[in-house]
């Protein structure tokens, strides 16, 4: 009985470790974007052109949710996924080079 419990504990620990590893590793795109120092001014320009129509010129939210202090609520990797995945309609998938994503993230950090 004790042996079975130990085996179950080990299996559970391995499964949790594998889940944690997979859920926290970064894809190459995110890794590239996060490794760059973004340009806030270019990020603001990208935001005005691509995001402000739904999120408001100051990120206050319109059709889309407020993005003010979004970087305090969510990690950058999660924000990147949200932007590029297209998994949360009606927000469209947004394809942008890693440099542009770094710029956009830098701008989002100023909305705090």
C-alpha positions in Angstrom: 0.0 0.0 0.0 2.8 2.5 0.9 4.7 1.5 -2.2 1.6 2.3 -4.4 1.2 5.7 -2.7 4.9 6.5 -3.3 4.6 5.4 -7.0 1.5 7.6 -7.4 3.2 10.6 -5.7 6.2 10.2 -8.1 4.0 9.9 -11.2 2.0 13.0 -10.1 5.2 14.9 -9.5 6.6 14.0 -12.9 3.3 14.9 -14.6 3.2 18.3 -12.8 6.8 19.0 -13.7 6.2 18.2 -17.4 3.1 20.4 -17.4 5.0 23.2 -15.8 7.9 22.9 -18.3 5.5 22.9 -21.3 3.4 25.8 -20.0 6.3 28.1 -19.1 8.7 27.6 -22.1 8.6 30.2 -24.7 8.1 29.7 -28.4 10.9 31.2 -30.6 8.8 34.2 -31.7 8.1 35.2 -28.1 11.7 34.6 -27.1 12.8 36.9 -29.9 10.4 39.7 -29.0 11.2 39.5 -25.3 14.9 39.6 -25.9 14.6 43.0 -27.7 14.5 46.5 -26.2 11.4 48.1 -27.7 11.0 51.6 -29.0 8.1 53.3 -27.1 7.4 55.8 -29.9 7.2 53.2 -32.6 5.0 51.1 -30.3 2.7 54.0 -29.8 2.4 54.4 -33.5 1.7 50.7 -34.0 -1.0 50.9 -31.3 -2.7 54.0 -32.8 -2.8 52.3 -36.2 -3.8 48.7 -35.2 -5.3 48.7 -31.7 -6.8 52.1 -30.8 -9.9 51.6 -32.9 -11.1 48.9 -30.4 -9.1 49.7 -27.3 -9.2 53.5 -27.4 -6.5 56.0 -28.2 -5.2 55.9 -24.6 -6.0 52.2 -24.1 -9.1 53.0 -22.0 -11.2 50.5 -23.8 -14.0 50.9 -26.3 -15.3 47.8 -28.1 -12.2 45.9 -26.7 -11.2 45.9 -23.1 -9.1 48.5 -21.4 -5.4 48.0 -21.7 -4.5 50.5 -19.0 -2.2 48.7 -16.5 -2.5 45.5 -18.6 1.2 44.8 -18.0 0.5 44.7 -14.3 -2.2 42.2 -14.7 -0.6 39.9 -17.3 3.0 38.8 -18.1 4.4 39.9 -21.4 4.5 36.4 -22.8 0.7 36.1 -22.2 0.1 39.5 -23.9 2.1 38.3 -26.9 0.1 35.2 -27.1 -3.1 37.1 -26.9 -2.1 39.5 -29.7 -0.7 36.9 -32.2 -3.0 33.9 -31.6 -6.4 35.0 -32.7 -7.9 32.8 -30.0 -10.1 35.5 -28.5 -12.6 36.7 -31.1 -13.5 39.3 -32.1 -9.8 40.4 -31.8 -8.1 39.3 -35.0 -4.8 37.6 -35.2 -2.1 40.2 -35.5 1.0 39.3 -37.4 4.0 41.5 -36.6 7.7 41.1 -36.6 9.4 40.5 -33.2 10.8 44.0 -33.3 7.4 45.5 -33.7 6.0 43.3 -30.9 8.9 44.5 -28.6 7.9 48.1 -29.5 4.2 47.5 -28.8 5.0 45.9 -25.5 7.2 48.8 -24.5 4.3 51.1 -25.3 1.8 49.0 -23.3 4.1 49.3 -20.3 3.6 53.1 -20.4 -0.1 52.6 -20.0 0.3 51.8 -16.3 
